Amino acid sequence: MNVISFAKMKKKGVPISMVTAYDSWSAAIVQESEIDCILVGDSLAMTMHGQQSTLGANIQMMSLHIAAVRKGAPQAFIIGDMPFLSYRKGLTQAMDAVQAIMQAGANAVKLEGVAGSEKIIAHIVESGVPVMGHLGLVPQSVNGLGGYRVQGKSKPQEEVLLQQALDLQELGCFSLVLECVPASVGNKISQQLQIPTIGIGAGSGCDGQVLVLQDLLGVNKEFQPKFVRKYLHGYDLIKDALNQYDADVKSREFPSQDEEF
Ligand code: KIV
């Protein structure tokens, strides 16, 4: 997979699969699977660091996790998130953030929104760094949006989203994430764009789908938003394995003779 593959897959009508990974062991498994690409998303602030939102992610955190993912998945196409405000403080700081993310091992960067970031997006693209956009529910703006809610529900909002998507395409983005928009909006935007859309809660009309790995594996028992399908009941499976280990230790079943030197 490389940046050109995204356009090719859209052209051929082959859906693109993307998952997040934040560490080297899970990245290694993802690389050995059929999944097309890895996102080191700023959701790692929540998933890996227990924070309430993605606002706590910073460039040091992102770089550390991207480097770990690159070690586990040396062949994978990795997209690294630009964290909160890292591209809103001027060109030099934005480019320093891009440099850190790319030098940590990413193949592309992702950033949220478009208004006010046009020059920076164009400059990143002109610098030879592929950019993935992110529209709809943009979690870094959770305070401005008044919470995690579906975006683009009204006709005017839908039109704004479509225009933003066209703007990102015009600025040179190779793909964009559409998060939590009505399926009809996801479908319409995907149809009107030449670049592929990767949906999360944006319906089956998108050109690809992304899920957070921990959500897909069901390791957080309480977290069940409508758009997540759990492919594993990871929470129960992991807890059962830990309880089995505990029982084996306490009953001296572990270690056995075969597990001793
Ligand atoms: O950070 C993240 O995990 C993301 C996905 C929700 C697309 O941006």
Residues whose N, C-alpha, C, O or C-beta is under 5 A from the ligand:
A	BS01	KIV	T20 G41 D42 S43 V177 V210
